Amino acid sequence: MAATATKKEASVAEKLDALFELQKIDSEIDRIRTIRGELPLEVQDLEDELEGLETRINKIQEEVKDLETEIQDRKNASKDAETAIAKYKEQQNNVRNNREFESLAKEIEFQELEIKLHDKKSKEAKLKIDSKKELLTEAKERFEFRQSDLKGKKAELDEIVGETQKEEDELLKKSEAAKKKIDERLVFAYNRLRSNAKNGLSVVPVDRDACGGCFNKIPPQRQLDIQSKKKVIVCEHCGRILMPVNE
């Protein structure tokens, strides 16, 4: 009976060792994915910013085009007004009475005011164009700058993926091999704990008399049980599987 008990205790210890080894492997996989995981986000942010800048550049260019069209339209309208003034002045030479003369004079005055208005609006449009061209230059410079950043980040990401993919694949194989040494029930519990933990830790050592996951104190007698590794012991507070501090 004693021999059977010893075999059972060794089996539990081996399973615990395998669980802790599995945690170390999976934590290393998490580290690799975290390092690589930040770069795709940066690349995505840069691509989104470039898309926004491109939209802004196109919008400003359209606004400049509209203002230039407005200036040309006002220039043409002023020419039409000048033609009308010349016609009205010619008609004044052939009026039959003062009332007709005054009527033509008012038309001339109106067309002169139209010319002044077109001139004023054209000057305002030119000032707007100058302002928008400054914004356009800034947007284009930022676009080129961020485009260069994106190129660098993509190259960095490709390099890191190339460097870490092989390492990750090897670790995944080790993780699967470690799981085969553990009961399916324990693997299921381990995976469930990992998925619920922000840091992915489901097996933690006892550190300074406390759980290495949630840092709650562990009673001395429970620490002795953990040290003996005769059974799987979990933290009463966070549910993580506990291992001796010297592991």
Summary of the structure (lengths in Angstrom):
residues: 247
radius of gyration: 40.1
end to end distance: 29.2
largest distance: 139.0
contacts: 674
relative contact order: 0.13
helix: 79%
strand: 5%
